[in-house]
């Protein structure tokens, strides 16, 4: 059949995209192929999803969609004489008048391809059916879904409806804005132009720090007139949500719900305009993602780049180091490599995915695994060799892969991770394993997150001689950092003396002179299992509150143990302070002493508590010393008790102030009850914990369990990750028999662990640099090489002889 007739016979499978359709044209849905890849990119003209050369056939087999737009970008070979060297007139890079950044340029070609025979027709061509031409034109003019979602995430947390939009006054001065050919009314600038929505003046934008941008005429006009809103010309299209509206009095990009009406006032038909300028958010995003990380790399050090399977970098998406670090760790483990790479072919994941594979977590994890581990994308980047006038490969860097689709899926249900703000790697790790565990709820036997899960058992002993055991499952082991166990106390004392001398002289110590505490990892592990006192513990055996002793241990040792080092402590006035400290990790780590022993012969469990025990457990207790001092001043005993309870036993002065303020309360003579306990929690302390990012429920439970002490409450939260669901430990007793979930967890023993260091360095992307360790006769040769980047240090630990353990120290 004639190619054109073949195309006409398949016109029913061609759709013209609407402004609301998501169009993918920058990256394959099941791989990291792009238009610059060898086979280019094929965009399905029915679903508008893109596929690489090796995967477009899978989509045809699955959907039957035969017509595709083929996009291919080819690198231009620019001779030195074609790129004349100009003397820069601006302190800027890559702009007119600035320094030449020598970025590669690409030619883009398009064609129509019909499967399964890959029949090709040229584009553009007047012979093509109008429906095809309209569909292709719309795709090429539209902003790609990948880019649109990334920009939306960058601005999601800050773009608000302007307070000036609904009642904006517009001056009818006869101004009609043409669809093109704009120029600043006060200078010759023809780009970065802003239309004032009050009087229709077209003026240039602000001047940037590096000399680029405009000449400040638009903002100066606002200062002269007070006209608040302006829209950037070149960003107005049929999709008005993408238009860049700026409010000068609010000093931010805003939403104008009446933008169509405001534009029509000046004769602008937005449906016919095309995008020619970047929005403010897009410029911010580009500046962030293209930041030169070499500024903060190991200056002057020769770091050897690595290539091949397992050595693929992740491109910076803008504040995405937490995601890159965590996912590199995940796919360095056997469990995730097996689940999503060796035992999950890309085609099988694609066939099992829904109609849109970009929203399927299993598909995007499989895609990411194959991208990181196959080595297909871990190759030296092509760089322009001007001397040889040819594109050659060098060993200086690799382009890496951008995990955009994976980030969109994993962050879809989380308001913070779906933004472009920097996040905490530990929080992302917990969110990630939770999402993966949910996906595998029907098939827990293949769930790779099990290799991180372990059991914790807490033993509580009260003065009655009886005990209680509580068990929970967790993915992280949160450890305190005992500064009193530092091994360099003499050096620290000398440094403090030097620091005081410099302060008295009005000087600061240099970075080279700073001495940080060095705390052994063993000391941190000891804080977890060390006994601690539980004040106000209600004993069901004694039927009274008393001081109990709590200790903790592990019921199982996971394949990979994640350690969270708590680097924040509370100083006087409840001010959080971040510890500046080194954690020394030895070559051999023995945590067998952390194994919990369960109920021992001769031990007797505390009896189960009844409703009356719960009431007594929750009954507030006043400090006897505070009460006695207030009573000696002549106050009523009950009133004194209520004052102590309602001030969380903070002190005599606080209780006195409370008494004087509440003497006339109608319920002052009512007995203390369980209901008064909620009021006993100081709201200011709750708000302090809320400011740290904890929920109100967790904050109140923590203050209740710690007697109102902020520092103890913070420790309690870190030691009870499941606090939001169950926080009351008073009446808890349990059998030591393993639960089915506990019994199904991996348990590696815990004898000897040898470390193997993984480190991150950051050029324009987050690379994984693996320091190899050779194993022979139970000996591990460790390369003497440590990198500390951004607060994330990864220690991959291997046990004798086969068991693998990973210690992930998230120092945040």
C-alpha positions in Angstrom: 0.0 0.0 0.0 1.2 3.5 -0.8 2.6 5.1 2.4 0.2 8.1 2.2 -2.8 5.7 1.8 -1.5 3.7 4.7 -1.5 6.8 6.8 -5.0 7.8 5.8 -6.2 4.3 6.7 -5.0 4.9 10.2 -6.3 8.4 10.7 -8.8 7.1 13.2 -5.9 6.4 15.6 -4.6 9.9 15.4 -5.7 12.5 17.9 -5.2 16.3 18.0 -4.0 17.1 21.5 -6.0 19.5 23.7 -4.3 22.1 26.0 -5.0 19.8 29.0 -3.3 16.7 27.5 0.0 15.6 28.9 2.5 15.4 26.0 5.7 13.5 26.5 8.4 14.3 23.9 11.6 14.6 25.9 12.1 11.1 27.4 10.9 7.5 26.8 8.3 6.2 29.3 10.1 2.9 29.9 13.8 3.9 29.4 15.9 7.0 29.5 16.2 7.4 25.7 15.7 10.9 24.4 15.6 12.5 21.0 19.4 12.6 21.2 19.7 8.9 21.6 20.8 6.8 18.6 17.2 5.9 17.5 15.6 9.1 18.5 12.2 9.2 20.2 8.7 8.1 18.9 5.7 10.0 20.2 2.4 8.1 20.0 -0.1 10.3 18.1 -2.9 8.8 20.1 -1.7 8.7 23.7 1.1 11.3 23.3 3.5 9.0 25.3 7.0 8.8 24.0 9.1 5.6 23.4 12.7 4.8 22.4 13.6 2.8 19.4 13.8 -0.5 21.3 10.5 0.0 23.0 8.1 1.6 20.5 7.3 -1.9 19.2 6.1 -2.9 22.7 3.6 -0.1 22.7 2.3 -1.1 19.3 1.8 -4.7 20.4 0.0 -3.5 23.6 -2.2 -0.7 22.2 -2.3 -1.2 18.5 -1.5 2.5 18.0 0.4 2.6 14.6 1.2 6.3 13.9 4.1 8.0 15.6 6.0 11.3 15.4 9.7 10.5 15.2 11.9 13.2 16.8 15.7 13.0 16.3 18.3 15.5 17.5 21.8 15.4 16.0 24.7 17.3 17.4 26.0 20.1 15.2 29.7 20.1 14.3 30.7 23.7 14.6 34.1 24.7 13.2 36.2 27.1 15.2 35.9 29.8 12.5 32.1 29.5 12.8 32.2 30.4 16.5 34.2 33.6 16.6 35.7 34.6 19.8 34.2 37.9 21.1 35.3 40.1 23.8 32.7 39.9 26.6 30.9 43.1 27.6 28.8 41.5 30.4 29.6 39.5 33.4 27.4 36.6 32.2 27.6 33.3 30.5 25.7 32.1 27.5 24.0 35.4 26.7 24.5 38.1 24.1 27.5 40.1 25.2 28.6 37.6 27.8 31.1 34.7 27.9 30.6 31.8 25.5 29.6 28.7 27.4 30.4 26.4 24.4 27.2 24.4 24.9 26.5 21.9 22.2 23.9 22.8 19.6 21.6 20.3 17.9 19.6 20.0 14.7 16.1 18.5 15.1 14.4 16.6 12.4 10.8 15.2 12.4 9.1 12.4 10.4 5.9 10.4 10.6 6.5 6.7 11.2 3.8 3.9 10.8 4.3 0.6 12.6 4.8 -2.3 12.4 6.7 -1.8 9.1 8.3 1.5 10.2 7.0 3.2 7.0 8.4 6.7 7.1 6.9 10.0 5.7 8.7 13.3 5.7 7.5 16.1 7.9 6.7 18.9 7.3 4.9 18.1 4.1 1.7 19.7 2.5 0.8 16.2 1.3 0.1 15.0 4.8 -3.5 14.8 6.0 -4.6 18.0 7.8 -5.4 16.0 11.0 -1.8 14.7 11.1 -0.3 18.2 10.5 -2.5 19.7 13.2 -1.6 17.0 15.7 2.1 17.2 15.0 2.1 21.0 15.1 0.4 21.0 18.5 2.9 18.5 19.9 5.9 20.4 18.7 4.5 23.7 20.0 3.4 22.3 23.4 5.6 22.3 26.4 6.6 18.8 27.3 4.8 17.2 30.3 8.2 16.4 31.9 9.2 20.0 31.9 5.7 21.3 32.8 5.4 19.0 35.8 8.9 20.0 37.0 8.2 23.7 36.8 4.8 23.1 38.5 6.6 21.4 41.4 9.1 24.2 41.6 6.3 26.8 42.0 3.6 24.7 43.8 4.5 26.0 47.2 4.6 29.7 46.5 2.2 30.7 43.6 -0.8 32.2 45.3 -3.8 34.2 43.9 -3.0 37.9 43.9 -5.0 40.1 46.3 -5.1 42.7 43.6 -6.4 40.6 40.7 -10.2 40.6 41.5 -10.5 44.4 41.8 -7.8 45.4 39.4 -8.6 48.9 37.8 -7.8 49.1 34.1 -7.4 52.4 32.4 -9.2 52.8 29.0 -6.6 54.8 27.2 -7.0 53.3 23.8 -4.0 51.0 24.0 -4.2 47.9 21.8 -1.4 45.4 22.1 -0.3 43.7 18.9 0.4 39.9 18.8 4.1 40.4 18.2 6.8 43.0 17.6 6.9 44.3 21.2 9.5 46.7 22.4 10.2 48.4 25.7 8.6 51.9 25.8 11.7 53.4 27.4 14.6 51.5 25.7 15.3 49.2 22.8 14.9 45.9 24.7 12.8 43.4 22.8 13.0 40.5 25.2 12.1 40.1 28.9 9.1 42.5 28.4 6.3 42.9 30.8 2.8 44.3 30.1 1.3 46.3 33.0 -2.3 45.2 33.3 -3.5 48.6 34.5 -2.4 51.0 31.8 -1.0 48.7 29.0 2.6 49.9 29.2 5.2 47.5 27.8 8.4 47.8 29.8 11.6 45.7 30.3 12.2 43.6 33.4 14.7 43.8 36.2 18.5 43.8 35.7 20.1 40.7 37.1 23.2 40.7 39.3 25.3 39.6 36.3 24.1 42.3 33.9 21.5 40.2 32.1 17.8 40.8 32.1 16.3 44.2 31.5 16.9 47.8 32.6 14.4 47.9 35.5 11.9 50.0 33.6 8.8 47.8 34.6 9.5 48.0 38.3 10.4 51.7 38.1 7.0 52.2 36.5 5.3 50.5 39.4 7.1 52.7 41.9 6.0 55.8 40.0 2.3 54.7 39.5 1.5 52.0 42.0 0.0 49.8 39.3 0.4 46.4 40.8 0.2 43.6 38.2 2.2 42.8 35.1 2.3 39.8 32.8 5.4 38.7 30.9 4.9 38.9 27.1 6.0 35.7 25.4 4.6 33.5 28.2 1.0 33.9 27.2 -0.5 31.0 25.4 -3.9 29.2 25.2 -2.9 27.6 28.5 -3.2 30.7 30.6 -2.0 28.8 33.7 1.5 28.9 32.3 1.5 32.7 31.9 3.9 34.5 34.2 2.0 37.1 36.2 4.0 39.2 38.8 2.7 41.3 41.6 5.0 44.1 42.6 3.5 44.9 46.0 3.4 41.2 46.9 6.9 40.8 45.3 6.1 37.4 43.9 4.8 35.4 40.9 1.0 35.1 41.4 -2.2 33.7 39.9 -4.6 36.1 38.2 -8.0 34.3 37.9 -9.3 37.1 35.6 -6.2 37.1 33.3 -8.2 36.4 30.2 -10.5 39.4 30.9 -7.6 41.6 31.7 -5.8 40.7 28.4 -9.0 41.2 26.4 -9.2 44.7 27.7 -6.1 45.5 25.6 -7.2 43.5 22.6 -5.1 40.4 23.2 -6.4 37.1 21.9 -4.4 34.7 24.0 -5.6 31.6 22.1 -3.5 32.6 19.1 -0.2 33.4 20.9 2.8 31.1 21.1 5.3 30.8 23.9 8.6 32.6 23.2 10.0 33.4 26.7 10.8 31.5 29.8 8.8 32.3 33.0 10.4 33.4 36.2 10.0 29.9 37.6 11.6 28.3 34.6 14.6 30.6 34.9 14.9 29.8 38.6 14.7 26.1 37.8 17.3 26.3 35.1 19.7 28.2 37.3 19.3 25.6 40.0 19.6 22.5 37.9 22.6 24.0 36.0 24.4 25.1 39.1 28.2 24.5 38.8 28.7 22.0 41.5 32.5 22.1 40.8 32.5 25.2 43.1 31.9 23.0 46.1 33.8 19.8 45.0 37.2 18.7 46.2 39.2 21.6 45.0 42.5 20.5 43.3 41.9 16.8 43.9 42.1 14.3 41.0 38.8 12.3 41.4 38.7 9.4 38.9 35.3 9.1 37.1 33.8 5.7 36.9 31.7 4.2 34.0 29.9 1.0 33.3 27.1 -1.1 34.9 26.3 0.1 38.4 28.1 3.4 37.9 25.4 5.7 36.5 24.9 9.2 37.8 21.5 10.8 38.6 21.0 14.3 37.1 20.2 17.1 39.6 16.5 18.0 39.2 16.9 21.0 41.5 17.3 20.3 45.2 17.1 16.5 44.5 20.3 15.3 46.3 18.2 13.6 49.0 16.5 11.5 46.3 19.6 10.8 44.3 21.6 9.7 47.4 18.8 7.4 48.7 18.1 5.7 45.3 21.7 5.1 44.7 21.8 3.3 48.0 18.6 1.3 47.3 19.9 0.0 44.0 23.3 -0.9 45.5 21.5 -3.6 47.6 20.9 -7.1 46.5 17.2 -7.0 47.3 16.3 -4.1 45.0 18.7 -5.1 42.3 17.1 -8.6 42.2 13.5 -7.3 42.4 13.7 -4.6 39.8 16.6 -5.6 37.5 17.7 -9.2 37.3 14.2 -10.6 37.9 12.1 -7.9 36.3 12.6 -7.3 32.5 11.5 -3.9 31.2 9.0 -5.5 28.8 7.3 -7.5 31.6 6.9 -4.3 33.7 5.6 -2.4 30.7 3.0 -5.1 29.9 1.8 -5.2 33.5 1.6 -1.4 33.7 -1.6 0.6 33.2 -2.3 2.5 30.0 -0.1 5.4 31.2 3.1 3.8 32.5 4.4 7.2 33.7 2.1 6.9 36.7 3.0 3.3 37.7 5.5 2.9 40.5 6.6 -0.6 39.6 7.2 0.5 36.0 9.2 3.6 37.0 11.2 1.7 39.6 12.1 -0.9 37.0 13.0 1.8 34.5 15.2 3.5 37.1 16.9 0.2 38.1 17.7 -0.7 34.4 18.9 2.9 33.9 21.3 2.7 36.9 22.5 -0.8 36.7 22.6 -1.8 33.0 25.5 0.6 32.2 23.7 1.7 29.0 23.8 5.3 30.1 27.0 5.2 32.0 29.3 6.3 29.2 31.6 9.4 28.8 29.7 12.4 27.6 30.5 13.7 24.2 32.3 17.0 24.2 33.3 19.3 21.4 36.9 19.0 20.5 37.5 22.3 18.7 41.0 21.3 17.6 39.9 18.2 15.9 36.6 19.7 14.7 34.7 16.6 15.8 32.5 15.4 18.6 34.7 13.0 20.6 34.2 11.1 23.8 36.2 12.1 26.9 36.6 10.5 30.3 35.8 13.6 32.2 32.1 13.1 33.0 28.9 11.4 32.1 25.6 12.9 31.4 23.7 10.7 33.8 19.9 10.0 33.8 17.2 12.3 35.1 14.7 10.5 37.5 11.8 12.9 36.6 9.1 10.3 36.1 10.1 8.3 39.1 10.0 11.5 41.3 6.6 12.4 40.0 5.2 9.0 40.9 6.8 8.5 44.3 6.1 12.1 45.4 2.5 12.2 44.1 1.0 11.4 47.5 3.4 13.7 49.5 3.1 17.5 49.6 6.7 18.1 50.5 8.5 15.6 48.1 6.3 16.8 45.3 7.8 20.2 45.7 11.3 21.3 44.6 12.4 22.2 48.1 15.3 20.4 49.7 14.2 17.5 51.8 15.5 15.2 54.5 17.0 11.9 53.1 15.8 9.9 56.1 12.2 11.1 55.7 12.3 10.3 52.0 13.7 6.8 52.7 10.8 6.1 55.1 8.3 7.4 52.6 9.9 5.4 49.8 9.9 2.0 51.7 6.3 2.7 52.8 5.2 3.2 49.2 7.0 0.1 48.0 5.6 -2.0 50.8 2.1 -0.9 49.9 2.6 -2.0 46.3 3.7 -5.4 47.5 0.9 -5.9 50.1 -0.5 -8.7 48.0 2.9 -10.3 47.4 5.0 -9.8 50.6 7.4 -12.6 49.7 8.9 -10.5 46.9 8.9 -7.2 48.8 12.5 -5.9 48.7 11.9 -3.5 51.7 11.9 -6.6 54.0 15.7 -6.6 53.8 15.6 -3.3 55.8 12.9 -4.2 58.3 13.8 -5.5 61.8 12.1 -6.0 65.2 12.7 -3.9 68.3 11.8 -5.2 71.8 11.6 -3.0 74.8 11.8 -4.4 78.3 10.3 -2.5 81.2 11.0 -3.5 84.7 9.2 -1.9 87.7 10.1 -2.1 91.4 7.6 -4.9 91.9 10.1 -7.2 90.2 7.7 -7.9 87.3 8.4 -6.9 83.7 6.6 -5.9 80.5 7.8 -6.5 76.9 6.7 -4.3 74.0 7.5 -5.1 70.4 7.4 -3.1 67.2 8.8 -3.3 63.6 11.0 -0.5 62.1 13.2 0.4 59.2 15.6 2.7 61.0 17.6 2.6 64.2 17.7 6.1 65.7 20.8 6.7 67.8 21.8 9.5 70.1 25.3 10.9 70.0 26.9 10.9 73.5 29.4 13.8 73.3 30.8 12.8 76.7 32.2 9.7 74.9 34.4 11.7 72.6 37.9 10.3 72.2 39.6 13.6 71.7 38.6 15.5 74.8 42.1 17.0 75.3 42.1 18.5 71.8 38.6 19.8 72.3 39.6 21.5 75.6 42.5 23.1 73.9 40.3 24.3 71.0 37.8 25.8 73.4 40.6 27.7 75.1 41.9 28.9 71.7 38.3 29.9 70.7 37.8 32.0 73.8 41.1 33.8 73.2 40.2 34.6 69.6 36.8 35.9 70.7 38.4 38.2 73.3 40.6 39.5 70.5 37.6 40.0 68.3 38.7 37.3 65.9 37.2 34.1 64.6 38.9 30.7 64.4 39.7 29.4 60.9 38.2 26.3 59.4 41.6 24.6 59.7 41.7 25.3 63.4 38.3 23.9 64.3 38.4 20.7 66.3 35.2 18.6 66.3 34.3 15.9 68.8 35.0 12.4 67.6 32.5 9.9 68.9 32.9 6.1 68.3 29.9 4.5 66.6 30.0 1.8 69.3 29.2 4.5 71.9 26.2 5.6 69.8 25.0 2.0 69.6 25.3 1.7 73.4 22.9 4.6 73.9 20.2 2.5 72.2 20.5 -0.5 74.5 21.5 1.3 77.7 18.9 1.2 80.5 17.0 4.4 81.1 14.5 5.5 83.8 10.8 5.9 83.1 9.3 8.3 85.6 5.6 8.2 86.4 5.2 4.7 85.1 2.0 3.2 86.2 2.5 -0.3 87.5 -0.5 -2.6 87.2 1.2 -4.8 89.9 1.6 -1.9 92.4 -1.5 -0.1 91.3 0.4 3.1 91.5 2.8 5.3 89.6 6.5 4.6 90.1 9.9 4.9 88.4 10.6 1.9 86.0 13.6 1.0 84.0 13.5 0.5 80.3 16.0 -1.2 78.0 15.8 -2.1 74.3 17.2 -4.7 71.9 16.8 -6.1 68.4 14.7 -9.2 67.8 16.2 -9.7 64.4 19.2 -8.4 62.4 18.2 -7.2 58.9 20.2 -7.5 55.7 20.7 -3.8 55.7 20.6 -1.8 58.9 19.8 1.9 58.5 21.1 4.1 61.3 19.8 7.6 62.0 22.2 9.8 64.0 20.3 12.4 66.0 22.5 15.4 65.5 20.0 17.9 67.0 19.9 18.5 70.8 18.1 21.0 73.0 19.9 23.8 74.6 18.7 26.1 77.4 15.4 27.8 76.4 14.5 24.8 74.3 16.6 26.1 71.4 17.5 23.3 69.0 21.2 23.0 68.2 22.8 20.9 65.5 25.9 19.0 66.6 29.1 19.5 64.6 30.6 16.1 65.3 32.5 13.2 63.6 31.3 9.6 64.0 34.2 7.2 63.9 33.3 3.9 62.3 35.8 1.0 62.9 36.6 -1.6 60.3 34.9 -4.3 62.5 31.6 -3.8 64.1 30.0 -6.3 66.5 26.4 -5.7 67.5 25.6 -9.2 68.8 25.2 -7.7 72.3 22.2 -5.8 71.0 20.2 -9.0 70.5 17.1 -9.0 72.8 16.6 -12.0 75.0 12.9 -12.0 75.6 11.2 -13.3 78.7 13.8 -15.0 80.9 13.3 -17.9 83.3 12.0 -16.6 86.6 10.6 -13.4 85.1 7.0 -12.6 85.7 5.0 -10.4 83.3 3.1 -7.4 84.7 -0.7 -8.2 84.8 -2.9 -6.9 82.1 -4.4 -3.5 83.1 -8.2 -2.9 83.3 -10.2 0.3 82.7 -9.5 1.5 86.2 -5.8 1.0 85.6 -6.0 3.2 82.5 -7.7 5.9 84.5 -5.0 5.8 87.2 -2.3 5.6 84.6 -3.5 8.9 83.0 -4.0 10.6 86.3 -1.7 13.7 86.5 0.8 13.7 89.4 1.9 16.9 91.1 5.5 17.4 92.3 5.4 17.0 96.1 8.2 19.5 96.7 6.3 22.2 94.8 3.1 21.5 96.5 4.6 21.5 100.0 6.3 24.9 99.4 3.0 26.4 98.2 1.1 24.9 101.1 3.6 26.4 103.5 2.7 29.8 102.0 -0.9 29.3 103.1 -2.5 28.1 99.8 -5.1 25.3 99.7 -3.5 21.9 99.1 -5.8 20.9 96.2 -5.2 24.3 94.6 -1.4 23.8 94.9 -1.7 20.3 93.3 -3.6 21.8 90.4 -1.1 24.6 90.0 1.8 22.1 89.9 0.0 19.8 87.4 -1.1 22.7 85.1 2.5 24.1 84.9 3.9 20.6 84.2 5.8 20.8 87.6 8.0 23.5 86.1 8.7 25.1 89.4 7.4 27.0 92.4 7.4 30.4 90.7 5.4 29.1 87.7 2.9 27.4 90.0 2.5 30.5 92.1 1.8 32.6 89.0 -0.8 30.1 87.8 -2.4 30.1 91.2 -2.7 33.9 91.3 -4.2 33.9 87.8 -6.8 31.1 88.4 -7.9 31.7 92.0 -11.4 32.7 90.8 -11.8 29.9 88.3 -15.2 28.2 88.7 -13.6 24.7 88.7 -10.7 25.6 91.0 -12.2 23.4 93.7 -13.0 20.4 91.4 -10.8 17.3 92.0 -8.0 16.4 89.6 -9.3 14.1 86.9 -8.2 12.5 83.7 -9.8 15.4 81.8 -7.5 17.9 83.4 -4.5 16.1 82.0 -5.0 17.6 78.6 -4.9 21.1 80.1 -1.8 20.1 82.0 0.2 20.0 78.8 1.8 23.4 78.3 0.6 24.7 74.9 3.8 26.7 74.4 5.7 23.5 74.6 3.4 21.8 72.1 4.0 24.7 69.7 7.7 24.4 70.2 7.6 20.7 69.1 5.2 21.7 66.2 7.8 24.1 65.0 10.3 21.2 64.7 7.9 19.5 62.2 6.1 17.0 64.5 2.4 16.6 64.5 0.3 17.9 67.4 -0.8 14.4 68.4 2.8 13.2 68.6 3.9 16.3 70.4 1.2 15.9 73.1 1.9 12.2 73.5 5.6 12.9 73.8 5.1 15.7 76.4 2.8 13.4 78.3 5.3 10.6 78.3 8.1 12.8 79.3 6.4 14.8 82.1 6.4 18.0 80.0 10.2 18.1 79.5 11.0 19.3 75.9 14.3 17.6 75.6 13.0 14.3 76.9 10.0 14.6 74.7 12.2 15.0 71.6 14.2 12.0 72.6 11.0 10.1 73.2 9.7 10.9 69.6 13.0 9.7 68.0 12.9 6.5 70.1 9.2 5.9 69.2 8.8 6.2 65.4 5.4 4.7 65.7 4.3 7.3 68.3 1.5 8.6 66.1 -0.4 5.4 66.4 0.5 4.2 69.9 2.4 6.1 72.5 1.2 5.0 75.9 3.6 2.4 77.2 2.3 2.3 80.8 -0.1 -0.6 80.5 1.7 -2.5 77.8 2.5 -6.1 78.4 3.1 -8.7 75.7 4.2 -12.3 75.1 7.6 -12.9 73.8 6.4 -15.3 71.1 7.3 -14.0 67.6 4.5 -12.6 65.6 4.2 -13.9 62.0 5.5 -10.5 60.7 8.5 -10.7 63.0 9.1 -14.4 62.2 9.2 -13.6 58.4 12.0 -11.0 58.7 15.6 -11.7 57.7 17.9 -12.4 60.6 21.6 -12.5 59.9 23.1 -13.1 63.3 25.0 -10.0 64.1 28.5 -11.2 64.8 31.2 -9.4 62.8 30.7 -6.6 60.2 33.3 -5.2 57.9 32.8 -1.9 56.3 32.9 -0.9 52.7 32.7 2.8 52.0 30.4 4.3 49.3 30.7 8.0 48.8 29.0 10.6 46.7 30.6 13.4 44.7 28.7 16.0 42.9 29.5 17.5 39.5 26.4 18.6 37.6 24.8 15.4 38.8 24.9 13.2 41.8 27.3 10.4 41.0 28.0 7.2 42.9 31.7 6.6 43.5 32.3 3.1 44.8 35.4 2.3 46.7 36.0 -1.4 46.2 37.0 -3.8 49.0 38.6 -7.1 48.2 37.7 -10.2 50.3 40.2 -12.9 51.0 40.5 -15.2 54.0 37.9 -13.1 55.9 39.9 -10.0 55.4 38.7 -6.7 53.9 41.2 -4.3 52.4 39.7 -0.8 52.8 40.8 2.0 50.5 41.9 5.0 52.6 39.4 7.4 51.0 36.5 9.2 52.6 34.3 11.9 51.1 31.8 13.9 53.1 29.2 15.5 50.8 26.2 17.6 51.9 25.7 15.8 55.3 25.1 12.3 53.8 27.7 9.6 54.5 27.1 6.1 53.4 28.8 3.1 55.0 28.1 -0.2 53.3 28.9 -3.0 55.7 29.6 -6.6 54.8 29.5 -9.4 57.3 31.7 -12.5 57.5 31.3 -14.5 55.4 28.3 -13.9 53.3 25.7 -11.7 55.0 25.5 -8.2 53.7 24.6 -5.3 55.9 24.4 -1.6 55.0 24.7 1.1 57.6 23.3 4.3 56.2 24.2 7.3 58.4 21.9 10.1 57.5 23.6 13.0 59.2 21.0 15.8 58.9 
